[in-house]
Amino acid sequence: MAAIPINLKIDKGADFSAVFTLTDEYGEPINLNSHIVISSFSNSYISTNKQNFTVNIINSSDGIIELKLSAVQTSLLKLPRYVYDVILIAPINIGGSKIRVIEGILEVSPGVS
């Protein structure tokens, strides 16, 4: 399954939240019971300096997740663009495979206030 490209926009200094429904290649929601979902962003794909989103599983049986950053976290963003991805990790008892399900560009809007 190839990662779905989705670009995001963050307002610097504001709380950020994005909700996604993770689906399989047939468009059916992925059941996230016993799965781990992680997400991070960086200034480039080869950078070792990564920052993590807070990932909440909103509804595990329907594959709904939320990525979050606080206003304090977004106020510390220095660059206008980052890259990010969302990784789904299966339970060890079914292989423990890691799959990148979403990837994209994270654009930071500096704002005035």
N, C-alpha and C positions, 0 to 999 in steps of 0.2 A: 504494500500500500504506500503510495507516494504522499508526502506531506502536502497539505492544502496551503497555498500561499494566501495569507491575509495580512494586509498592512494595517497598522494601528497608529492613532494620533493621541498624544498625551499633552495635556495642558500643564506646563511647568508650574509647580506650586499648588496644584489642585489634586484632590483625591482622584485616583484612576481605577476603573473597573471595566472589564470586558467579559462578557458571558459567551460561551461557545457550546455547541452540541457536537460531541465527537461521534462520527459515523464511520461505518466500514465502507468497503468498496461498493456495496449495494445500496448505500444511503440509509442503512438501518443504524439506530443508535448503538454505540458500543456499551455493553454492560460493564461498569467500572468497579463492581464488587471485587474486593481484594486487589485491585490494581493500585499503583502509585502513579500520580501525575506530577511532573516537575516542569518548571519553565524558568528560563533565564535569558538575559540579554547582555550584549557586549558591543563594543565599538566596531568589531570586525569578527568574521568567522574564525580567524586564527588567534584571536586574543585569548590569553589565559586569565585576564581580569574580567570576571563575569559577576553580574548582579542577579539576584533571584526575585521573581515575582512571588507573592503569596498566592498559592493555588488552593482554592476551595472546591470540593466536589459538592455541587448543589443537589444533584439527583443522580445517584450512581446507576440506577437501572436504566435511566434515559440518557446517560452519557453527558450530562450537563455539568460544565465546570466554569469557574470564575477566576480570572487573573486580577490581582489587586496590587496597587502601590499606594502608600499614604501620601498626603500632601508634603510631608517632610522629605520622603524619598524622591518625589518628583522635583522638588525644589533643588535637590543636589545634582540633578542631571546637567552635565556641562556641554554635551554635544547636541547638534541639531538632529542627528540620526543615529540609530543603533540597529542591530539585527537581533532577532529573538527566535526562539522556537519553543514548542511544547512537546514533551516526551512522555509517552505512555509506557509504563513498566509493568509487565504481566507478573502474576505471582510465580514464585519458584516452582510450585507443584505443576504448573503448566508451561514450564520452560524459562520463565524469567526474562523473556525477550524485551528489548527496548525498541520502540517504534516512534519515529518523529511523525507526529500527526498534523502539526501546524508549524509554519515558519513564515517569517516576513520581516518587514522594515518597521521600526518604531520611530515615528517622527515626533519631535518635541517642539511644541509651540510655546515660545517664551512669554507671551502676554505682556501687559503693561502694568497691571496692579500687583 
